[in-house]
Structures are given as C-alpha cells and as structure tokens.
Amino acid sequence: MNVDTVNKRPTAASTTNVQPSVLANIYQSTNIAIWPRKLPLAFISDLEQLLASEANLSIVERVSPHSAADQLKSKLSDFACAEELSEDIALLVDMFCCLFGRQEAGLRLTTLSKPMCPNFHVDHIPVRLVTTYLGTATQWLEDDNVKRERLGTGNPSDEVFAYTDIQQMQPGDVALLKGSGWEGNEHHGLVHRSPQNRQGERRLLLTQDCI
C-alpha cells in the first residue's frame, strides 16, 4: 500500500466533524479516524427486523464500488432493509476504494450474538473499515494508555489493570482502524476489541479490508 509515512508517533484521535471526508485523517499521525453519523430511524427499524428474524448472516465478498450493491441485494433479498443497506454499504466501499486507491475491497457483513474478538488486540494489516449498524460498537484505546506488553495474555482481568480510558464508537459510526501493517506504524497499530454483548443483544457488523 502506498501511504504517507510520518515522523510523529501515531496517536488515536476521533472528531466531531460529521463530514465523511474526516476519514482521510487516517493519513495523518493518528491510528483511528471516525466519521460519526446517525442512521435514519426508518432504516434502523428495518435493520432491527433483520436481527429479530434471528437470521445468521455471514456474508464474505470481494466487491468493487460498481458491484457491491447488486451483490449484497442478492444476499439480503429476504429482508426489508436489503436495498437501503446494500446501497449504504456500496457507498462505504466506494469511499474506501477511493481513499486507498483500490479497485476492490474485501467485505464481511455478519450478525453476532457474542464478541468476535473480546480481548484487546492489534490487527496485523494496513487498515480496516469498521461500522456497527446495530448493537454495541467497537471499543478502542488511546496509544498513551496502552501497555502493549500485556497484549495477547488472553486474561480479561489482566486487561482491566493494563488499560484505562476505554473509548467506544457508537452504532452507525464509520471508522478506519490503522493496523501494524501500515508503513511506519509497525509498533503502534490501534489497540481495540469487540464489546461484550448485552444480555440477549445481537449486533450487525460490517468490516472492509484492502485486497
């Protein structure tokens, strides 16, 4: 990946800027860029119907900005949210590919009833787009609050003492998470985890990776 390298140590930073162009901040000395957004209530209602159906989605696709909507509509045709969700994801694919100069992206859309990655960790990839459409969203840590030597212990009680100031995205927010595979960021990938699901909660999570 062709990325701008920086001399400063990357730090995590979000923003109250509601414009999607804020995601380009990932090229600066930051290891997370967040576009905070609120989804329309009618869209949320349709998404809630999808989760209430107890459908177990695990859609993994290689998509382009031109193909994403149609590929997803065919997979989601049983649900009222199919068109709006597919079009929203296609928009995010377009933004992702444009920002990183890609023709395609690797996409995963999944329903979750338990945390996918419950322990704090770093992704060993350049960058990942994450958005939780419904349910408790991704948690992350400011770089200054991380004791990286404790990563990988697998002991949740260790995590409580090793990290402070847990930050949390909100449903609908779109974030770019810089990993250790980003040039110049080998030792400062964003430390993050899946949240603990509330009792009976199901989540709808989208991720995109460079391919």
C-alpha positions in Angstrom: 0.0 0.0 0.0 1.3 3.5 -0.8 0.8 5.5 2.3 2.3 8.7 3.7 4.8 8.0 6.4 5.0 10.3 9.4 7.8 11.0 11.8 5.5 11.5 14.8 4.3 8.5 16.8 0.7 7.8 15.8 -1.9 8.5 18.3 -5.6 7.8 18.3 -8.0 10.7 17.5 -11.7 10.9 16.8 -13.5 14.0 15.7 -16.9 15.7 15.9 -16.7 16.6 12.2 -19.7 14.9 10.6 -18.4 15.0 7.1 -17.2 11.7 5.7 -14.0 13.5 4.4 -12.8 13.2 8.0 -11.8 9.6 7.2 -8.9 11.0 5.2 -7.3 11.9 8.5 -6.1 8.3 8.7 -3.2 9.5 6.6 -2.1 11.8 9.4 -0.4 11.0 12.7 -3.4 9.1 14.0 -4.3 5.4 14.2 -8.1 5.9 14.1 -10.3 8.2 12.1 -14.0 8.2 12.9 -16.9 9.6 10.9 -19.7 9.9 13.4 -23.1 9.5 11.8 -26.7 8.7 12.9 -28.7 6.4 10.7 -32.3 7.3 9.7 -34.9 5.9 12.1 -36.8 4.0 9.4 -33.6 2.4 8.3 -32.8 1.4 11.9 -36.3 -0.1 12.2 -35.7 -2.3 9.1 -32.3 -3.4 10.5 -34.0 -4.3 13.8 -36.4 -6.6 11.9 -33.4 -8.3 10.3 -31.9 -9.0 13.7 -35.2 -10.0 15.2 -35.6 -12.7 12.4 -32.6 -14.5 14.0 -31.0 -14.8 10.6 -27.3 -15.7 10.9 -25.6 -13.6 8.3 -22.0 -14.3 7.4 -21.5 -12.6 4.0 -17.9 -12.5 2.8 -17.5 -11.0 -0.6 -14.8 -9.4 -2.9 -16.6 -6.3 -4.1 -16.0 -3.2 -6.2 -17.8 0.1 -5.9 -19.8 -0.8 -9.0 -20.7 -4.4 -8.0 -21.2 -4.1 -4.2 -24.9 -3.0 -4.2 -26.1 -5.8 -6.6 -24.0 -8.5 -4.8 -25.4 -7.6 -1.5 -29.0 -7.2 -2.6 -29.0 -10.7 -3.9 -27.8 -11.9 -0.5 -30.2 -9.8 1.5 -33.3 -10.2 -0.6 -35.4 -11.7 2.2 -35.1 -8.5 4.3 -36.9 -5.2 4.2 -33.6 -3.4 4.7 -32.0 -5.0 1.6 -31.9 -2.1 -0.7 -31.0 0.6 1.7 -28.4 -1.5 3.5 -26.9 -2.6 0.2 -26.7 1.0 -1.1 -25.2 2.3 2.1 -22.5 -0.4 2.1 -21.8 0.3 -1.6 -21.2 3.9 -0.7 -18.7 2.9 2.0 -17.0 0.6 -0.5 -16.7 3.4 -2.9 -15.2 5.7 -0.2 -12.8 3.0 1.0 -11.5 2.2 -2.5 -11.2 5.8 -3.5 -9.3 6.7 -0.3 -6.8 3.9 -0.7 -6.6 3.7 -4.5 -8.1 0.2 -4.8 -10.4 -1.4 -7.4 -11.9 -3.8 -4.9 -12.2 -4.4 -1.2 -12.7 -7.5 1.0 -16.1 -7.2 2.7 -17.6 -9.0 5.7 -21.2 -8.4 6.9 -22.1 -10.5 9.9 -24.6 -10.9 12.7 -23.1 -11.5 16.1 -24.5 -12.7 19.4 -21.2 -12.8 21.1 -17.9 -10.8 20.8 -15.8 -11.7 17.8 -12.5 -10.5 19.3 -13.2 -9.9 23.1 -9.6 -9.2 24.1 -7.7 -6.1 23.2 -5.5 -6.7 20.2 -3.9 -5.1 17.1 -4.7 -6.1 13.6 -1.6 -7.0 11.5 -3.0 -5.4 8.4 -2.6 -1.9 7.0 -6.1 -0.6 7.7 -9.7 -1.8 8.3 -13.0 -0.1 8.0 -15.4 -0.9 10.7 -19.0 0.0 11.4 -21.6 -1.5 13.7 -25.1 -0.9 12.2 -26.9 -2.1 15.3 -25.7 -3.1 18.7 -22.8 -2.2 21.0 -19.9 -0.9 18.9 -16.2 -1.3 18.8 -14.0 -0.3 21.8 -10.5 1.2 21.5 -7.7 2.7 23.5 -5.6 5.8 23.2 -2.0 4.9 22.5 -0.7 6.6 25.6 -3.0 4.3 27.7 -1.7 1.0 26.3 0.6 -1.4 27.9 1.4 -3.3 24.8 3.5 -6.0 26.6 0.2 -7.2 28.1 -1.4 -7.8 24.7 -2.1 -11.5 24.0 -2.3 -12.6 27.6 -5.9 -13.7 27.0 -6.8 -12.9 30.6 -9.6 -10.3 30.8 -8.7 -9.4 34.4 -5.2 -8.5 33.2 -6.8 -6.2 30.6 -8.7 -4.3 33.3 -5.4 -3.4 35.0 -3.4 -3.0 31.9 -5.6 -0.4 30.1 -7.5 2.7 31.1 -9.8 5.2 29.3 -11.6 2.8 27.1 -13.1 4.7 24.1 -16.2 3.5 22.3 -17.7 4.0 18.9 -21.5 4.5 18.5 -23.8 2.5 16.3 -23.7 3.9 12.8 -20.2 5.4 13.2 -17.7 4.6 10.5 -14.1 4.2 11.5 -10.8 3.4 9.8 -8.5 1.5 12.2 -4.8 1.6 11.3 -3.0 -1.7 11.9 0.6 -2.7 12.4 0.8 -3.4 8.6 0.6 0.3 7.8 4.1 1.6 6.8 5.7 3.4 9.7 3.1 2.1 12.2 4.6 -1.3 12.9 4.6 -0.9 16.7 1.6 1.4 17.1 -1.4 -0.3 15.5 -4.7 0.6 17.1 -5.5 -1.5 20.2 -9.2 -2.4 20.1 -11.7 -5.1 20.9 -15.2 -6.3 20.3 -17.5 -5.1 23.1 -19.3 -7.5 25.5 -22.8 -8.1 24.1 -25.6 -7.0 26.4 -27.8 -9.9 27.5 -29.8 -11.1 24.5 -28.2 -8.5 22.2 -27.4 -9.2 18.6 -25.1 -7.0 16.5 -24.8 -6.3 12.8 -21.2 -5.6 11.9 -19.5 -4.6 8.7 -15.8 -4.6 8.0 -13.7 -3.9 4.9 -10.1 -4.7 4.2 -7.7 -3.9 1.4 -7.1 -6.7 -1.0 
